[in-house]
Amino acid sequence: MSSVMSSYRRTASDHFEPQDHSDPAAQRRLRGQLEQIDYTAFISNREVVSQRVGRLDAARFQRLAVATAHARAAWVAEALNLGGAAHPPSPAEIARLAELRAGFEELSAAYEALRRMVERGYIAYSPPNEA
């Protein structure tokens, strides 16, 4: 029985690895250019993402977390229902299960991406008021 994992995973990319080890000035120049590129990407992300998403607070994160939890629960509950049935799951039932899993994975990926955007400073975050 084969299984297919459909999950978006961002891989870490390699950064500055000089090709010419003999010219330190060229390496410094290239490093500076690459840092400028990274800074430009940071500014672009901060401007575009914050404009599109707006200010975040704990309540918005919680709503996304709850939606993700509901999607996970629906997926697993459906799998348990299929596993407890007296007959093997039909292709349509399996397709529905895959659809539920994809929904959970999308919401989960969005949550992680949003968290990463806060961590990188692309979006302003207002923590809850402490009592």
Salt bridges, closest charged atoms under 4 A:
GLU93 OE2 - HIS87 NE2 3.93
GLU99 OE2 - ARG96 NH1 2.82
GLU105 OE2 - ARG101 NE 3.53
